[in-house]
Amino acid sequence: MSENQLFNKESVHNKLLEKRGLLEQLQVPLPVISFIRKNSLLLQAGAAGLLLLIFAWNGYQYYDARQVERSTALLAAALKETSDDSRSRGLELVLREYPRTQAGLWSRLELAHLDFKAVRYQKAIEQYKLVLDALGANNSLAPLVLYSMSMAYEADGKSGEAVNYLEKLANVTGFSDPANLAMARIHEKRGDVAKAKESYGKVTGKTYQEKVKESLARLGTVTAPPAR
């Protein structure tokens, strides 16, 4: 075999490889190669879109982290204020600037407490409701909000609503006894001796038994007025 013949065969082989391309050399199945070549522009656009999504997600994560950092710092500064007015202004700033953060939610809860303290019961109730809706029933903070709402309703003269929220609290594991004690107190205050006794009877914790016995003994000597 002459050198010219060998050279010619190698040249032909190399040209065939060039013509076949990288996909063929990698032994990609022919149907896949055909699809890729027919849709190359579409695939390139898809790859570019994917890269944009990745960059956007990374940018959002950075932005979200900055939001958390700034809102938390503002909340901490607001809670350090000693006067209610200054604290309220600081909390309102957090809520206004970062309403969708955890710091914003906590600020709303603190503002509700301040409204309750300032005898703005209806406004406190509205704020508590917004917090509870945002938390959901299974959040560990929900029992505190339920109890706070019952207190606000009771202070506002709406004992029926107060009892409704205490009944919800009584269904939360670990809060049955405090909720029933509070309901018993409200029923007793309203003069409903039977319901007061019923609520006291649902208290099972050893810590409360002395108080329950004293209350039931006291109610045993009470002549119940008409329930209001």
C-alpha positions as semicolon CSV with decimal commas, in nm:
position;residue;x (nm);y (nm);z (nm)
1;M;0,000;0,000;0,000
2;S;0,150;0,335;-0,107
3;E;0,187;0,636;0,120
4;N;-0,046;0,828;-0,111
5;Q;-0,312;0,563;-0,066
6;L;-0,271;0,568;0,314
7;F;-0,278;0,945;0,319
8;N;-0,588;0,948;0,107
9;K;-0,769;0,702;0,338
10;E;-0,677;0,903;0,650
11;S;-0,790;1,223;0,482
12;V;-1,121;1,071;0,389
13;H;-1,168;0,935;0,745
14;N;-1,092;1,275;0,901
15;K;-1,327;1,452;0,667
16;L;-1,599;1,202;0,750
17;L;-1,547;1,267;1,123
18;E;-1,567;1,641;1,064
19;K;-1,884;1,594;0,866
20;R;-2,035;1,362;1,128
21;G;-1,969;1,616;1,402
22;L;-1,929;1,589;1,775
23;L;-2,271;1,434;1,840
24;E;-2,196;1,142;1,611
25;Q;-1,853;1,095;1,763
26;L;-2,013;1,080;2,105
27;Q;-2,245;0,811;1,968
28;V;-2,562;1,005;2,044
29;P;-2,863;0,818;1,893
30;L;-2,960;0,942;1,549
31;P;-3,319;1,044;1,642
32;V;-3,180;1,260;1,923
33;I;-2,924;1,418;1,691
34;S;-3,196;1,492;1,438
35;F;-3,417;1,653;1,706
36;I;-3,133;1,866;1,843
37;R;-3,034;1,995;1,499
38;K;-3,391;2,071;1,398
39;N;-3,458;2,257;1,723
40;S;-3,118;2,405;1,793
41;L;-3,241;2,764;1,815
42;L;-3,524;2,668;2,047
43;L;-3,288;2,470;2,269
44;Q;-3,042;2,757;2,283
45;A;-3,320;2,993;2,386
46;G;-3,432;2,746;2,652
47;A;-3,080;2,721;2,791
48;A;-3,053;3,098;2,803
49;G;-3,389;3,117;2,982
50;L;-3,274;2,861;3,235
51;L;-2,962;3,062;3,307
52;L;-3,173;3,374;3,353
53;L;-3,396;3,188;3,599
54;I;-3,092;3,072;3,795
55;F;-2,952;3,424;3,814
56;A;-3,293;3,564;3,908
57;W;-3,336;3,307;4,185
58;N;-2,993;3,381;4,326
59;G;-3,072;3,751;4,312
60;Y;-3,403;3,695;4,490
61;Q;-3,234;3,491;4,763
62;Y;-2,986;3,772;4,821
63;Y;-3,267;4,029;4,823
64;D;-3,473;3,817;5,063
65;A;-3,177;3,776;5,299
66;R;-3,124;4,152;5,299
67;Q;-3,494;4,207;5,372
68;V;-3,477;3,975;5,672
69;E;-3,160;4,137;5,801
70;R;-3,289;4,493;5,773
71;S;-3,638;4,421;5,908
72;T;-3,497;4,233;6,206
73;A;-3,262;4,521;6,289
74;L;-3,550;4,770;6,273
75;L;-3,768;4,549;6,493
76;A;-3,492;4,515;6,752
77;A;-3,447;4,893;6,756
78;A;-3,822;4,949;6,798
79;L;-3,846;4,705;7,088
80;K;-3,566;4,885;7,269
81;E;-3,773;5,203;7,288
82;T;-3,894;5,271;7,641
83;S;-4,194;5,491;7,563
84;D;-4,505;5,342;7,402
85;D;-4,526;5,622;7,146
86;S;-4,167;5,574;7,028
87;R;-4,206;5,198;7,022
88;S;-4,530;5,229;6,826
89;R;-4,365;5,451;6,564
90;G;-4,078;5,207;6,527
91;L;-4,310;4,909;6,490
92;E;-4,524;5,091;6,236
93;L;-4,209;5,163;6,034
94;V;-4,120;4,793;6,025
95;L;-4,474;4,700;5,926
96;R;-4,484;4,966;5,655
97;E;-4,143;4,886;5,504
98;Y;-4,140;4,507;5,548
99;P;-4,502;4,386;5,578
100;R;-4,435;4,036;5,442
101;T;-4,147;3,947;5,673
102;Q;-4,157;3,770;6,009
103;A;-4,042;4,096;6,166
104;G;-4,340;4,270;6,010
105;L;-4,577;4,009;6,152
106;W;-4,422;4,036;6,497
107;S;-4,450;4,416;6,475
108;R;-4,823;4,386;6,408
109;L;-4,860;4,163;6,713
110;E;-4,671;4,411;6,931
111;L;-4,885;4,695;6,797
112;A;-5,196;4,498;6,893
113;H;-5,060;4,462;7,246
114;L;-5,001;4,838;7,260
115;D;-5,356;4,903;7,140
116;F;-5,488;4,675;7,413
117;K;-5,277;4,857;7,672
118;A;-5,411;5,190;7,548
119;V;-5,773;5,062;7,580
120;R;-5,818;5,059;7,203
121;Y;-5,976;4,715;7,221
122;Q;-6,148;4,709;6,884
123;K;-5,828;4,810;6,705
124;A;-5,635;4,548;6,901
125;I;-5,886;4,281;6,796
126;E;-5,849;4,379;6,429
127;Q;-5,472;4,352;6,453
128;Y;-5,487;4,017;6,632
129;K;-5,716;3,880;6,362
130;L;-5,471;3,982;6,089
131;V;-5,186;3,814;6,277
132;L;-5,388;3,496;6,333
133;D;-5,486;3,478;5,965
134;A;-5,121;3,514;5,864
135;L;-5,000;3,254;6,115
136;G;-5,249;2,975;6,057
137;A;-5,395;2,755;6,328
138;N;-5,093;2,523;6,356
139;N;-4,834;2,791;6,424
140;S;-4,677;2,779;6,771
141;L;-4,759;3,147;6,819
142;A;-5,131;3,098;6,751
143;P;-5,227;3,010;7,114
144;L;-5,085;3,342;7,237
145;V;-5,289;3,530;6,978
146;L;-5,606;3,334;7,060
147;Y;-5,567;3,413;7,429
148;S;-5,493;3,779;7,356
149;M;-5,803;3,804;7,136
150;S;-6,020;3,655;7,410
151;M;-5,884;3,909;7,658
152;A;-5,949;4,196;7,419
153;Y;-6,306;4,081;7,354
154;E;-6,371;4,041;7,725
155;A;-6,229;4,385;7,801
156;D;-6,450;4,527;7,525
157;G;-6,757;4,381;7,695
158;K;-6,805;4,099;7,444
159;S;-6,776;3,796;7,670
160;G;-6,951;3,566;7,424
161;E;-6,681;3,628;7,163
162;A;-6,415;3,589;7,432
163;V;-6,550;3,244;7,519
164;N;-6,555;3,146;7,150
165;Y;-6,182;3,208;7,116
166;L;-6,110;3,037;7,447
167;E;-6,293;2,729;7,319
168;K;-6,059;2,729;7,019
169;L;-5,765;2,763;7,255
170;A;-5,890;2,471;7,466
171;N;-5,854;2,246;7,159
172;V;-5,483;2,323;7,132
173;T;-5,265;2,062;7,301
174;G;-5,122;2,197;7,625
175;F;-5,361;2,491;7,656
176;S;-5,681;2,322;7,764
177;D;-5,644;2,401;8,136
178;P;-5,564;2,774;8,104
179;A;-5,846;2,813;7,849
180;N;-6,103;2,637;8,071
181;L;-5,996;2,838;8,377
182;A;-6,045;3,159;8,180
183;M;-6,384;3,041;8,053
184;A;-6,490;2,946;8,406
185;R;-6,394;3,291;8,530
186;I;-6,596;3,459;8,254
187;H;-6,901;3,237;8,318
188;E;-6,876;3,307;8,689
189;K;-6,851;3,679;8,622
190;R;-7,162;3,657;8,404
191;G;-7,346;3,470;8,679
192;D;-7,372;3,143;8,487
193;V;-7,282;2,910;8,774
194;A;-7,360;2,589;8,587
195;K;-7,127;2,670;8,297
196;A;-6,861;2,795;8,536
197;K;-6,870;2,462;8,721
198;E;-6,860;2,277;8,391
199;S;-6,549;2,465;8,280
200;Y;-6,377;2,417;8,615
201;G;-6,456;2,047;8,591
202;K;-6,259;2,022;8,266
203;V;-5,937;2,139;8,432
204;T;-5,723;1,830;8,493
205;G;-5,372;1,961;8,565
206;K;-5,241;1,905;8,918
207;T;-5,108;2,261;8,931
208;Y;-5,461;2,402;8,915
209;Q;-5,648;2,158;9,138
210;E;-5,630;2,366;9,456
211;K;-5,772;2,667;9,273
212;V;-6,042;2,452;9,113
213;K;-6,149;2,310;9,452
214;E;-6,169;2,657;9,605
215;S;-6,371;2,788;9,312
216;L;-6,612;2,495;9,310
217;A;-6,659;2,525;9,688
218;R;-6,734;2,894;9,648
219;L;-6,976;2,834;9,364
220;G;-7,152;2,568;9,571
221;T;-7,277;2,840;9,805
222;V;-7,372;3,083;9,530
223;T;-7,729;3,136;9,425
224;A;-7,706;3,194;9,058
225;P;-7,870;3,509;8,921
226;P;-8,022;3,497;8,572
227;A;-7,752;3,452;8,310
228;R;-7,683;3,757;8,101
